[in-house]
Each structure stands twice: as structure tokens, then as C-alpha cells.
Amino acid sequence: MIPGGGQPNMQQLLQQAQKMQQDLAVAQEELARTEVEGQAGGGLVKATVTGAGELRALVIDPKAVDPQDTETLADLVVAAVQAANENAQALQQQKLGPLAQGLGGGSGIPGLPF
């Protein structure tokens, strides 16, 4: 309810929506620049992804390389990338969660990308 039964100030609502959209864009840019790491095999395989989930680096310790068992190495790579992506998702929630809550829990404002 609006105090006094008046109509909401549409200009003010639009300004708030635009500010939230700008804040979201800034947070998304920051996520794209921030790198997080995941690892598997006790650190034998390390994957680095951006906060947006883009794989940037993969480091494989030579001890993890067994030409007779490439399947285990593949599993370690997948596990490291998954761990890095889970860390990226946690970072996304930390950075973007408050912005979504400010928009009514992400219930959506038409025309905004969330």
C-alpha cells in the first residue's frame, strides 16, 4: 500500500530500477574479472574459472599423468572444473543475491534481465 492512497511515483520507481540495473551490470562485470579456483586429487589438478563460469586455466601436476590411466586424469579434470564452477556460483550468489532481493527476490520487472 502507498501511504495516503496515492499512486506510486513512476519516475522514482524507474530511477530505482535503472540504478539496480546499473548495479547489476557492475556486479556482472566484476564477476567476469574475478577468478576462483577449484581442485581435485588433493591439488593434483587445479582449474581456474571466472566468477561468470568461464574456464581460464587448468594446471595438472605431472604426478597425475599416467599414460596407462587417462580415465582417472579425465575424472580429476572434470572434478576440478566442477569445484571451480561451484565456487563461481557461490561468488555469483554473494555478489548478485542482494541485488535480486532488492528486486523482490528476482520475481522480475518486465524488461530487466533477472
C-alpha positions as a Markdown table, in Angstrom:
| # | Residue | x | y | z |
|---|---|---|---|---|
| 1 | Met | 0.0 | 0.0 | 0.0 |
| 2 | Ile | 1.0 | 3.5 | -0.7 |
| 3 | Pro | 0.7 | 5.9 | 2.2 |
| 4 | Gly | -2.3 | 8.3 | 1.7 |
| 5 | Gly | -3.7 | 6.0 | -1.1 |
| 6 | Gly | -1.7 | 7.8 | -3.8 |
| 7 | Gln | -0.2 | 6.4 | -6.9 |
| 8 | Pro | 3.5 | 5.3 | -6.8 |
| 9 | Asn | 5.9 | 7.9 | -8.3 |
| 10 | Met | 6.7 | 6.2 | -11.6 |
| 11 | Gln | 9.7 | 8.4 | -12.2 |
| 12 | Gln | 11.1 | 7.4 | -8.8 |
| 13 | Leu | 10.4 | 3.7 | -9.5 |
| 14 | Leu | 12.1 | 3.9 | -12.9 |
| 15 | Gln | 15.1 | 5.6 | -11.4 |
| 16 | Gln | 15.4 | 2.9 | -8.7 |
| 17 | Ala | 15.0 | 0.2 | -11.4 |
| 18 | Gln | 17.7 | 1.8 | -13.5 |
| 19 | Lys | 20.1 | 2.1 | -10.5 |
| 20 | Met | 19.5 | -1.6 | -9.7 |
| 21 | Gln | 20.1 | -2.5 | -13.3 |
| 22 | Gln | 23.4 | -0.5 | -13.3 |
| 23 | Asp | 24.4 | -2.1 | -10.0 |
| 24 | Leu | 23.7 | -5.5 | -11.5 |
| 25 | Ala | 25.8 | -4.7 | -14.6 |
| 26 | Val | 28.7 | -3.5 | -12.4 |
| 27 | Ala | 28.5 | -6.7 | -10.4 |
| 28 | Gln | 28.4 | -8.9 | -13.5 |
| 29 | Glu | 31.5 | -7.1 | -14.9 |
| 30 | Glu | 33.2 | -7.6 | -11.6 |
| 31 | Leu | 32.3 | -11.3 | -11.7 |
| 32 | Ala | 33.7 | -11.6 | -15.2 |
| 33 | Arg | 37.1 | -10.3 | -14.0 |
| 34 | Thr | 37.2 | -12.2 | -10.7 |
| 35 | Glu | 38.9 | -15.6 | -10.8 |
| 36 | Val | 38.2 | -18.5 | -8.5 |
| 37 | Glu | 39.8 | -21.9 | -8.2 |
| 38 | Gly | 38.7 | -25.5 | -7.8 |
| 39 | Gln | 40.9 | -28.5 | -7.3 |
| 40 | Ala | 40.7 | -32.3 | -7.2 |
| 41 | Gly | 43.0 | -35.1 | -6.3 |
| 42 | Gly | 44.5 | -33.2 | -3.3 |
| 43 | Gly | 45.6 | -30.4 | -5.6 |
| 44 | Leu | 46.9 | -32.6 | -8.4 |
| 45 | Val | 44.5 | -30.8 | -10.8 |
| 46 | Lys | 43.5 | -27.2 | -10.4 |
| 47 | Ala | 41.0 | -25.3 | -12.5 |
| 48 | Thr | 40.6 | -21.6 | -12.6 |
| 49 | Val | 37.3 | -20.0 | -13.7 |
| 50 | Thr | 35.9 | -16.5 | -13.7 |
| 51 | Gly | 33.1 | -15.6 | -11.4 |
| 52 | Ala | 30.9 | -15.9 | -14.5 |
| 53 | Gly | 32.0 | -19.5 | -15.0 |
| 54 | Glu | 34.5 | -19.1 | -17.9 |
| 55 | Leu | 37.4 | -21.6 | -17.7 |
| 56 | Arg | 40.6 | -19.6 | -17.7 |
| 57 | Ala | 43.3 | -22.1 | -16.6 |
| 58 | Leu | 44.0 | -25.7 | -15.9 |
| 59 | Val | 47.0 | -26.9 | -14.1 |
| 60 | Ile | 47.9 | -30.6 | -14.0 |
| 61 | Asp | 50.6 | -31.9 | -11.7 |
| 62 | Pro | 52.9 | -34.3 | -13.6 |
| 63 | Lys | 52.2 | -36.9 | -10.8 |
| 64 | Ala | 48.6 | -37.0 | -12.0 |
| 65 | Val | 49.6 | -38.1 | -15.5 |
| 66 | Asp | 49.7 | -41.9 | -16.0 |
| 67 | Pro | 49.6 | -42.8 | -19.7 |
| 68 | Gln | 48.1 | -46.1 | -18.7 |
| 69 | Asp | 45.2 | -44.4 | -16.8 |
| 70 | Thr | 44.0 | -41.4 | -18.7 |
| 71 | Glu | 40.5 | -42.0 | -17.4 |
| 72 | Thr | 41.4 | -41.1 | -13.8 |
| 73 | Leu | 43.1 | -37.9 | -15.1 |
| 74 | Ala | 39.9 | -37.0 | -17.0 |
| 75 | Asp | 37.9 | -37.6 | -13.9 |
| 76 | Leu | 40.2 | -35.3 | -11.9 |
| 77 | Val | 39.9 | -32.6 | -14.5 |
| 78 | Val | 36.1 | -32.8 | -14.5 |
| 79 | Ala | 36.0 | -32.7 | -10.7 |
| 80 | Ala | 38.4 | -29.7 | -10.6 |
| 81 | Val | 36.3 | -27.8 | -13.1 |
| 82 | Gln | 33.1 | -28.6 | -11.3 |
| 83 | Ala | 34.6 | -27.5 | -8.0 |
| 84 | Ala | 35.7 | -24.2 | -9.6 |
| 85 | Asn | 32.2 | -23.7 | -11.1 |
| 86 | Glu | 30.7 | -24.3 | -7.7 |
| 87 | Asn | 32.9 | -21.7 | -6.2 |
| 88 | Ala | 32.0 | -19.3 | -9.1 |
| 89 | Gln | 28.3 | -19.9 | -8.3 |
| 90 | Ala | 28.8 | -19.2 | -4.7 |
| 91 | Leu | 30.5 | -15.9 | -5.7 |
| 92 | Gln | 27.7 | -15.1 | -8.0 |
| 93 | Gln | 25.2 | -15.6 | -5.2 |
| 94 | Gln | 27.2 | -13.5 | -2.9 |
| 95 | Lys | 27.5 | -10.6 | -5.5 |
| 96 | Leu | 24.2 | -10.8 | -7.2 |
| 97 | Gly | 21.9 | -12.2 | -4.5 |
| 98 | Pro | 21.4 | -8.9 | -2.7 |
| 99 | Leu | 20.6 | -7.2 | -6.0 |
| 100 | Ala | 18.0 | -9.9 | -6.8 |
| 101 | Gln | 16.5 | -9.5 | -3.3 |
| 102 | Gly | 16.3 | -5.7 | -3.9 |
| 103 | Leu | 14.1 | -6.5 | -6.9 |
| 104 | Gly | 11.6 | -8.6 | -5.0 |
| 105 | Gly | 13.6 | -11.8 | -5.0 |
| 106 | Gly | 14.0 | -11.9 | -8.7 |
| 107 | Ser | 10.3 | -12.0 | -9.3 |
| 108 | Gly | 11.1 | -9.9 | -12.2 |
| 109 | Ile | 10.5 | -6.4 | -13.5 |
| 110 | Pro | 9.5 | -6.5 | -17.2 |
| 111 | Gly | 12.4 | -5.6 | -19.4 |
| 112 | Leu | 15.1 | -6.3 | -16.9 |
| 113 | Pro | 17.4 | -9.3 | -17.3 |
| 114 | Phe | 16.7 | -11.0 | -14.0 |
